[in-house]
Amino acid sequence: MRPPPKWISTLLARKIAISAIAYTAWIPGLALADEPVLQSVNQSSESTWGLGVVGMSNQKAYKGISRDNLALPLVYFENHWVRVFGPRVEFKLPSLDITASQKIDFRLLARYDESGYKPDDAAILSGMDERKGGLWAGGKVIWRNDLADISAEVLADASGHSKGQRATLGLEKTFRLGQKVMLVPRVSASWMSKKYVDYYYGVRDNEIRADRPSYIGESAVNVEVGARASYLFNASHSVFIDVGVTSLAKEIKASPLVDRSTENRVSMGYLYRF
């Protein structure tokens, strides 16, 4: 049997490497931190690689759960057809040019999401079945114009753990402060299906105890506000920071597992682009 062409072997190797790093480099909201660092960096069909490190601090809403603090490796890859940043892979579809200053981008995307918990994460979760994260897949539309970038994203749980769906409508504005600094404030609203909320915040009949009554989740809408900034030392070296606060829907706050009305996170990173 003839060996496969070299380009196929190379592509498979890249996919395996990307998948492995995406799994280990999951950071909540990391995909939101990439645009100011890499926006407009690669407009050609040439491939660009980048490696770095990111530190993340994340506070979930579960009662008594400790703050997560992690430092993890980061990978970036982009060409005219695909874009990878950490746990997120986007396949670029043809764009629609409306005017010289407006266009609509279409993307197919997949990302690894580490939502959920283990029973030993907090006392309130002891005796609960593990709630797993997994691979989410869907599509995204971005309307880029002079005023702001408006995006709509729909994802479904491809791993089948929650069997849920999510849809997010977001607005962000990029401010360029000179040649090296970018600041991007944002606001978004995220709808989560009944199955999603029930899986991550519900309490099943076999999990009931005195301080943890049965709870069946309903569909909900969270609202997030945040900002991210980046500093480009040169064409290869850049650093970024992303902060975000999410206001939880009443359907989530009503869960006996939850004692907070918000979640928050901070991530900081460095990227070297080859």
Order of alpha helices (4+ residues) and beta strands (2+ residues): alpha-alpha-beta-beta-beta-beta-beta-beta-beta-beta-beta-beta-alpha-beta-beta-alpha-beta
